[in-house]
Amino acid sequence: MRSQARDAELPVYEGGLARRTLRNETLLVLALSLGASGLSALIDFIGSVTKPGGLKDQAATLNASDAPGRPWLDLVWQLFGISTALVPVALVAHLLLREGVGLRTIGFDLTRPRFDLAWGAVVAAGIGGSGLLLYLGARAAGGNLTVVPEALPDVWWKIPVLIASAVQNAVLEEVIVVGYLLRRLGQLGWTPMAALLASSVLRGSYHLYQGIGGFFGNMAMGVIFVLLYRRWGRVGPLVAAHALIDIVAFVGYALLEGRVDWLPTA
């Protein structure tokens, strides 16, 4: 009875949800997705810095083969991994629909495709080049591992899978770390600055497996993305920008590996 009385006194938000419900829901969504990835990346980072040798002599591979020498089985595993990684996005869509709004409230829809793609391309062009320079500088300074964007076999599905992986990363991160998280933190009474820091630190945390450069570089990207989201009220351009950045990184590495001197390889 006491617990019911306390719950009745909690502030209620859209969809008749109490503060405690929103808080627990947010923690569960993060625990099933990028919050868990952040903890995993931290463990990876600890393992890397305590391993003999410098960080730049170690490698972090992003898209690796799941069944070497068995291309059809490998393809099935790749598609399985991409599709299951998007389940938290489906969960967020369900939770927002339960709230009575849906993904349109965070700007993840097809109502403004030209706006999303155009501004996404502009943001990708601005962040992509500076991100590459930051990575090269951090690696040269010994603060980053060698990032290997892909290590897939040379088969017909390689490029399509890399593109699908890039889009999956973009949708998962921007919908959850920007659109959903900022909405929930705002409903929970967090200040705009505190929510910005939380979103940005979370983004940096699950890139920590790359090293210190990966953490701070992605944290800076997170700050920019939050500010742009607040300006536009849409994650659509951020999804487009993120997808383009990753597509260039994944496909570009596949095409340039071993052909240029400036690109670090494992």
C-alpha positions, 0 to 999 in steps of 0.5 A, spaced: 500 500 500 505 504 501 509 503 495 502 504 491 501 511 495 508 513 493 507 512 486 501 516 486 504 522 488 510 521 482 509 526 477 506 524 471 508 525 463 505 524 456 502 517 456 500 517 463 507 515 465 510 516 472 517 519 473 520 512 476 517 508 470 520 513 465 527 512 469 527 505 469 525 504 462 530 509 460 535 504 464 533 498 460 533 501 453 540 503 454 542 496 458 540 492 452 543 497 447 549 502 447 549 503 455 552 495 455 556 497 449 559 503 453 561 498 458 564 493 453 568 498 450 571 500 457 573 493 458 576 492 452 580 499 453 582 497 460 585 490 456 588 494 451 592 499 455 594 493 460 597 489 454 604 490 453 606 495 447 603 501 445 595 502 443 597 504 436 600 497 435 594 494 437 588 493 432 580 494 433 576 491 427 569 493 426 566 489 421 569 482 421 568 475 418 563 471 422 564 464 418 571 465 415 571 460 408 564 459 408 561 466 405 554 464 405 554 462 412 558 468 413 552 472 409 547 470 414 551 471 420 552 478 418 545 480 416 543 477 423 547 481 426 545 487 423 538 486 424 538 484 431 542 490 433 536 494 430 531 491 435 532 496 441 530 501 435 524 497 434 523 497 442 524 505 442 518 505 437 514 501 441 515 505 447 514 512 444 507 509 440 505 507 447 506 514 449 502 516 444 507 520 439 511 515 435 518 516 432 515 522 428 516 526 435 524 525 434 524 526 427 525 519 424 520 519 419 520 520 411 516 527 411 522 531 409 527 526 405 530 532 401 532 536 408 535 530 411 539 528 406 542 535 404 543 537 411 546 530 412 551 530 407 553 537 409 554 535 416 558 529 414 563 533 409 564 537 415 565 532 420 568 526 416 574 530 414 576 533 421 574 526 424 579 522 420 585 528 422 583 527 429 584 519 428 590 520 425 593 525 430 591 521 436 594 514 433 600 518 431 601 520 439 599 513 441 592 515 444 589 510 439 588 503 436 589 502 429 582 502 427 580 497 421 573 498 419 572 492 415 576 485 414 570 481 410 572 477 405 572 479 397 565 476 395 559 479 392 556 481 398 561 485 401 560 492 399 552 491 400 553 489 407 558 494 409 553 499 407 547 496 411 552 496 417 553 503 416 546 505 416 544 500 422 550 504 426 547 510 424 539 509 426 541 505 432 545 511 435 542 517 433 535 514 435 537 512 441 543 516 444 540 523 441 532 523 440 530 518 445 535 519 450 534 527 450 526 526 450 526 522 456 532 526 460 528 532 459 521 529 461 525 527 467 527 534 469 534 534 467 537 541 464 539 541 457 546 542 459 546 535 463 542 532 458 547 534 452 553 532 457 550 525 458 548 524 451 555 526 449 559 522 454 555 516 452 557 516 445 564 517 447 564 511 451 562 506 446 567 508 442 572 507 447 575 501 445 578 505 439 582 509 445 582 515 448 582 519 441 576 515 439 572 517 446 574 524 445 572 525 438 566 521 438 564 525 444 565 532 440 561 529 435 556 528 440 555 535 442 555 537 435 549 532 434 545 534 440 546 542 438 543 540 431 538 536 433 535 541 438 536 546 432 532 542 427 528 538 432 529 532 427 534 526 428 533 524 420 539 529 418 543 526 423 542 519 421 544 521 414 550 524 416 552 518 420 551 513 415 555 517 410 561 518 414 561 510 416 559 508 409 565 512 406 570 509 412 568 502 411 567 502 403 573 507 403 577 502 407 575 496 403 577 500 396 584 503 399 587 498 403 594 497 401 594 502 396 595 508 399 601 510 404 597 514 409 592 509 411 594 505 417 592 498 416 593 492 421 
